[in-house]
Amino acid sequence: MEKLTHFDARGEARMVDVSDKKESKRIAVAVGKISMKQETLEIVKSGSGKKGDVLGVARIAGIMAAKRTSDLIPLCHPIALTRASVEFEFLQEGILCRATTETLGRTGVEMEALTAVSGALLTIYDMCKAVDRGMIMHDIRLNEKRGGASGDWHGQ
């Protein structure tokens, strides 16, 4: 059985030592959804919200969140991202968010992709809560990762 890497032999939290790992290109893709009332979705689609372009602001928030992941998640390494992108797709019941992060480094960028999705979805919620407090963020997950010693992984 594999053990959790963020704990030392005494069970105390630690930042993982990546100094002996080889640098490689690392890519992660995360996805998540936000469900909302149809009326709210139409406001987002039309850009007629009082706060302006909801998805444009959410895209920037997601990218900024990816860049600040190590400030939010205590044991994450600060990573020099070479790419961070956030895309949206309208669904019947809401919006799908997909974030892609990349680096050339010694540790993966999964947390950065997940944080980008979370930040983008939270921004959509914030910008639309005046008309729909019942929105639900859900299904936030890693969809794929490439690179590093553990190789490639693809979710469902």
C-alpha positions as CSV (number, residue, x, y, z in Angstrom):
1,M,0.0,0.0,0.0
2,E,1.3,3.5,-0.9
3,K,1.6,6.0,1.9
4,L,0.7,9.7,2.0
5,T,3.7,11.7,1.0
6,H,2.9,14.8,3.0
7,F,3.7,13.2,6.3
8,D,7.1,12.2,7.8
9,A,7.9,9.0,9.7
10,R,6.4,10.6,12.9
11,G,3.2,11.5,11.1
12,E,3.9,15.2,11.0
13,A,3.0,17.3,8.0
14,R,5.8,18.2,5.7
15,M,6.4,19.7,2.3
16,V,7.6,16.9,-0.1
17,D,11.2,17.1,-1.1
18,V,11.4,17.2,-4.9
19,S,15.0,18.1,-5.2
20,D,16.0,14.7,-6.6
21,K,13.2,14.6,-9.2
22,K,14.0,15.3,-12.8
23,E,12.5,18.3,-14.5
24,S,9.9,17.4,-17.1
25,K,7.0,19.0,-18.9
26,R,3.9,18.5,-16.7
27,I,0.4,19.1,-17.7
28,A,-2.9,18.8,-15.8
29,V,-6.5,19.3,-16.8
30,A,-9.3,19.7,-14.3
31,V,-13.0,20.2,-14.7
32,G,-16.0,21.2,-12.7
33,K,-19.5,22.4,-13.1
34,I,-21.9,25.0,-11.7
35,S,-25.6,24.4,-11.9
36,M,-28.0,27.3,-11.8
37,K,-31.6,28.4,-12.7
38,Q,-32.3,28.7,-16.4
39,E,-32.9,32.4,-16.0
40,T,-29.4,32.9,-14.4
41,L,-27.8,30.9,-17.2
42,E,-29.5,33.2,-19.8
43,I,-28.1,36.3,-18.0
44,V,-24.6,34.8,-18.2
45,K,-25.0,33.9,-21.9
46,S,-26.3,37.3,-22.8
47,G,-23.8,39.2,-20.8
48,S,-26.6,41.3,-19.4
49,G,-25.7,41.0,-15.7
50,K,-25.1,44.1,-13.6
51,K,-21.5,43.1,-13.0
52,G,-20.7,42.6,-16.8
53,D,-19.0,39.7,-18.6
54,V,-19.3,36.9,-16.0
55,L,-17.2,34.4,-17.9
56,G,-14.5,36.9,-18.8
57,V,-14.0,37.8,-15.2
58,A,-14.2,34.1,-14.1
59,R,-11.5,33.2,-16.6
60,I,-9.1,35.8,-15.2
61,A,-10.0,34.7,-11.6
62,G,-9.2,31.1,-12.5
63,I,-5.9,31.9,-14.0
64,M,-5.0,34.1,-11.0
65,A,-6.1,31.3,-8.6
66,A,-3.8,28.8,-10.4
67,K,-0.9,31.2,-10.0
68,R,-1.6,31.5,-6.3
69,T,-2.2,27.9,-5.4
70,S,0.8,27.6,-3.0
71,D,-0.6,30.5,-1.1
72,L,-3.9,28.7,-0.6
73,I,-2.9,25.0,-0.2
74,P,-0.3,24.9,2.7
75,L,2.0,22.1,1.4
76,C,2.0,22.9,-2.3
77,H,5.3,24.0,-3.9
78,P,5.3,27.4,-5.6
79,I,5.4,26.6,-9.3
80,A,6.4,28.7,-12.2
81,L,3.5,28.0,-14.6
82,T,4.3,28.1,-18.3
83,R,0.6,28.0,-19.2
84,A,-2.7,28.4,-17.5
85,S,-6.0,28.5,-19.4
86,V,-9.6,28.4,-18.4
87,E,-12.4,27.5,-20.8
88,F,-16.2,27.3,-20.4
89,E,-18.9,25.4,-22.0
90,F,-22.6,26.0,-21.6
91,L,-24.6,23.0,-20.5
92,Q,-28.4,22.6,-20.3
93,E,-28.3,23.0,-16.5
94,G,-25.3,25.3,-16.1
95,I,-21.7,25.8,-17.0
96,L,-18.7,23.4,-17.4
97,C,-15.3,24.8,-16.5
98,R,-12.1,23.2,-17.8
99,A,-8.7,24.4,-16.7
100,T,-5.3,23.4,-18.1
101,T,-2.0,24.1,-16.4
102,E,1.5,23.4,-17.5
103,T,5.1,23.8,-16.2
104,L,8.6,22.5,-16.8
105,G,9.5,21.4,-13.4
106,R,10.0,18.8,-10.7
107,T,6.4,18.5,-9.4
108,G,3.0,18.3,-11.0
109,V,0.4,21.0,-11.6
110,E,-2.7,19.1,-10.6
111,M,-3.5,21.3,-7.7
112,E,-3.1,24.4,-9.8
113,A,-5.6,23.1,-12.4
114,L,-8.1,22.2,-9.6
115,T,-7.6,25.6,-7.9
116,A,-8.2,27.3,-11.2
117,V,-11.5,25.5,-11.7
118,S,-12.5,26.3,-8.1
119,G,-11.6,29.9,-8.4
120,A,-13.5,30.3,-11.7
121,L,-16.6,28.6,-10.4
122,L,-16.6,30.7,-7.2
123,T,-16.3,33.8,-9.2
124,I,-19.4,32.8,-11.3
125,Y,-21.2,32.2,-8.0
126,D,-20.1,35.6,-6.6
127,M,-21.2,37.5,-9.8
128,C,-24.6,35.7,-10.0
129,K,-25.6,35.3,-6.4
130,A,-27.8,38.4,-6.4
131,V,-30.2,36.5,-8.7
132,D,-29.6,32.9,-7.7
133,R,-28.2,31.9,-4.3
134,G,-29.1,28.2,-5.0
135,M,-26.3,27.6,-7.5
136,I,-24.3,24.4,-6.9
137,M,-20.7,23.8,-7.7
138,H,-20.0,20.1,-8.2
139,D,-18.0,17.4,-9.9
140,I,-14.7,19.3,-9.5
141,R,-12.0,16.7,-10.4
142,L,-8.8,16.0,-12.1
143,N,-9.4,14.9,-15.6
144,E,-5.9,14.1,-16.7
145,K,-2.2,14.6,-15.9
146,R,0.8,14.1,-18.1
147,G,4.5,14.0,-17.3
148,G,6.6,13.1,-14.3
149,A,7.8,9.8,-12.9
150,S,4.3,8.5,-12.4
151,G,3.5,9.0,-16.1
152,D,0.2,9.9,-17.6
153,W,-3.2,9.5,-16.0
154,H,-6.6,9.9,-17.5
155,G,-9.9,10.1,-15.5
156,Q,-13.4,9.4,-16.7
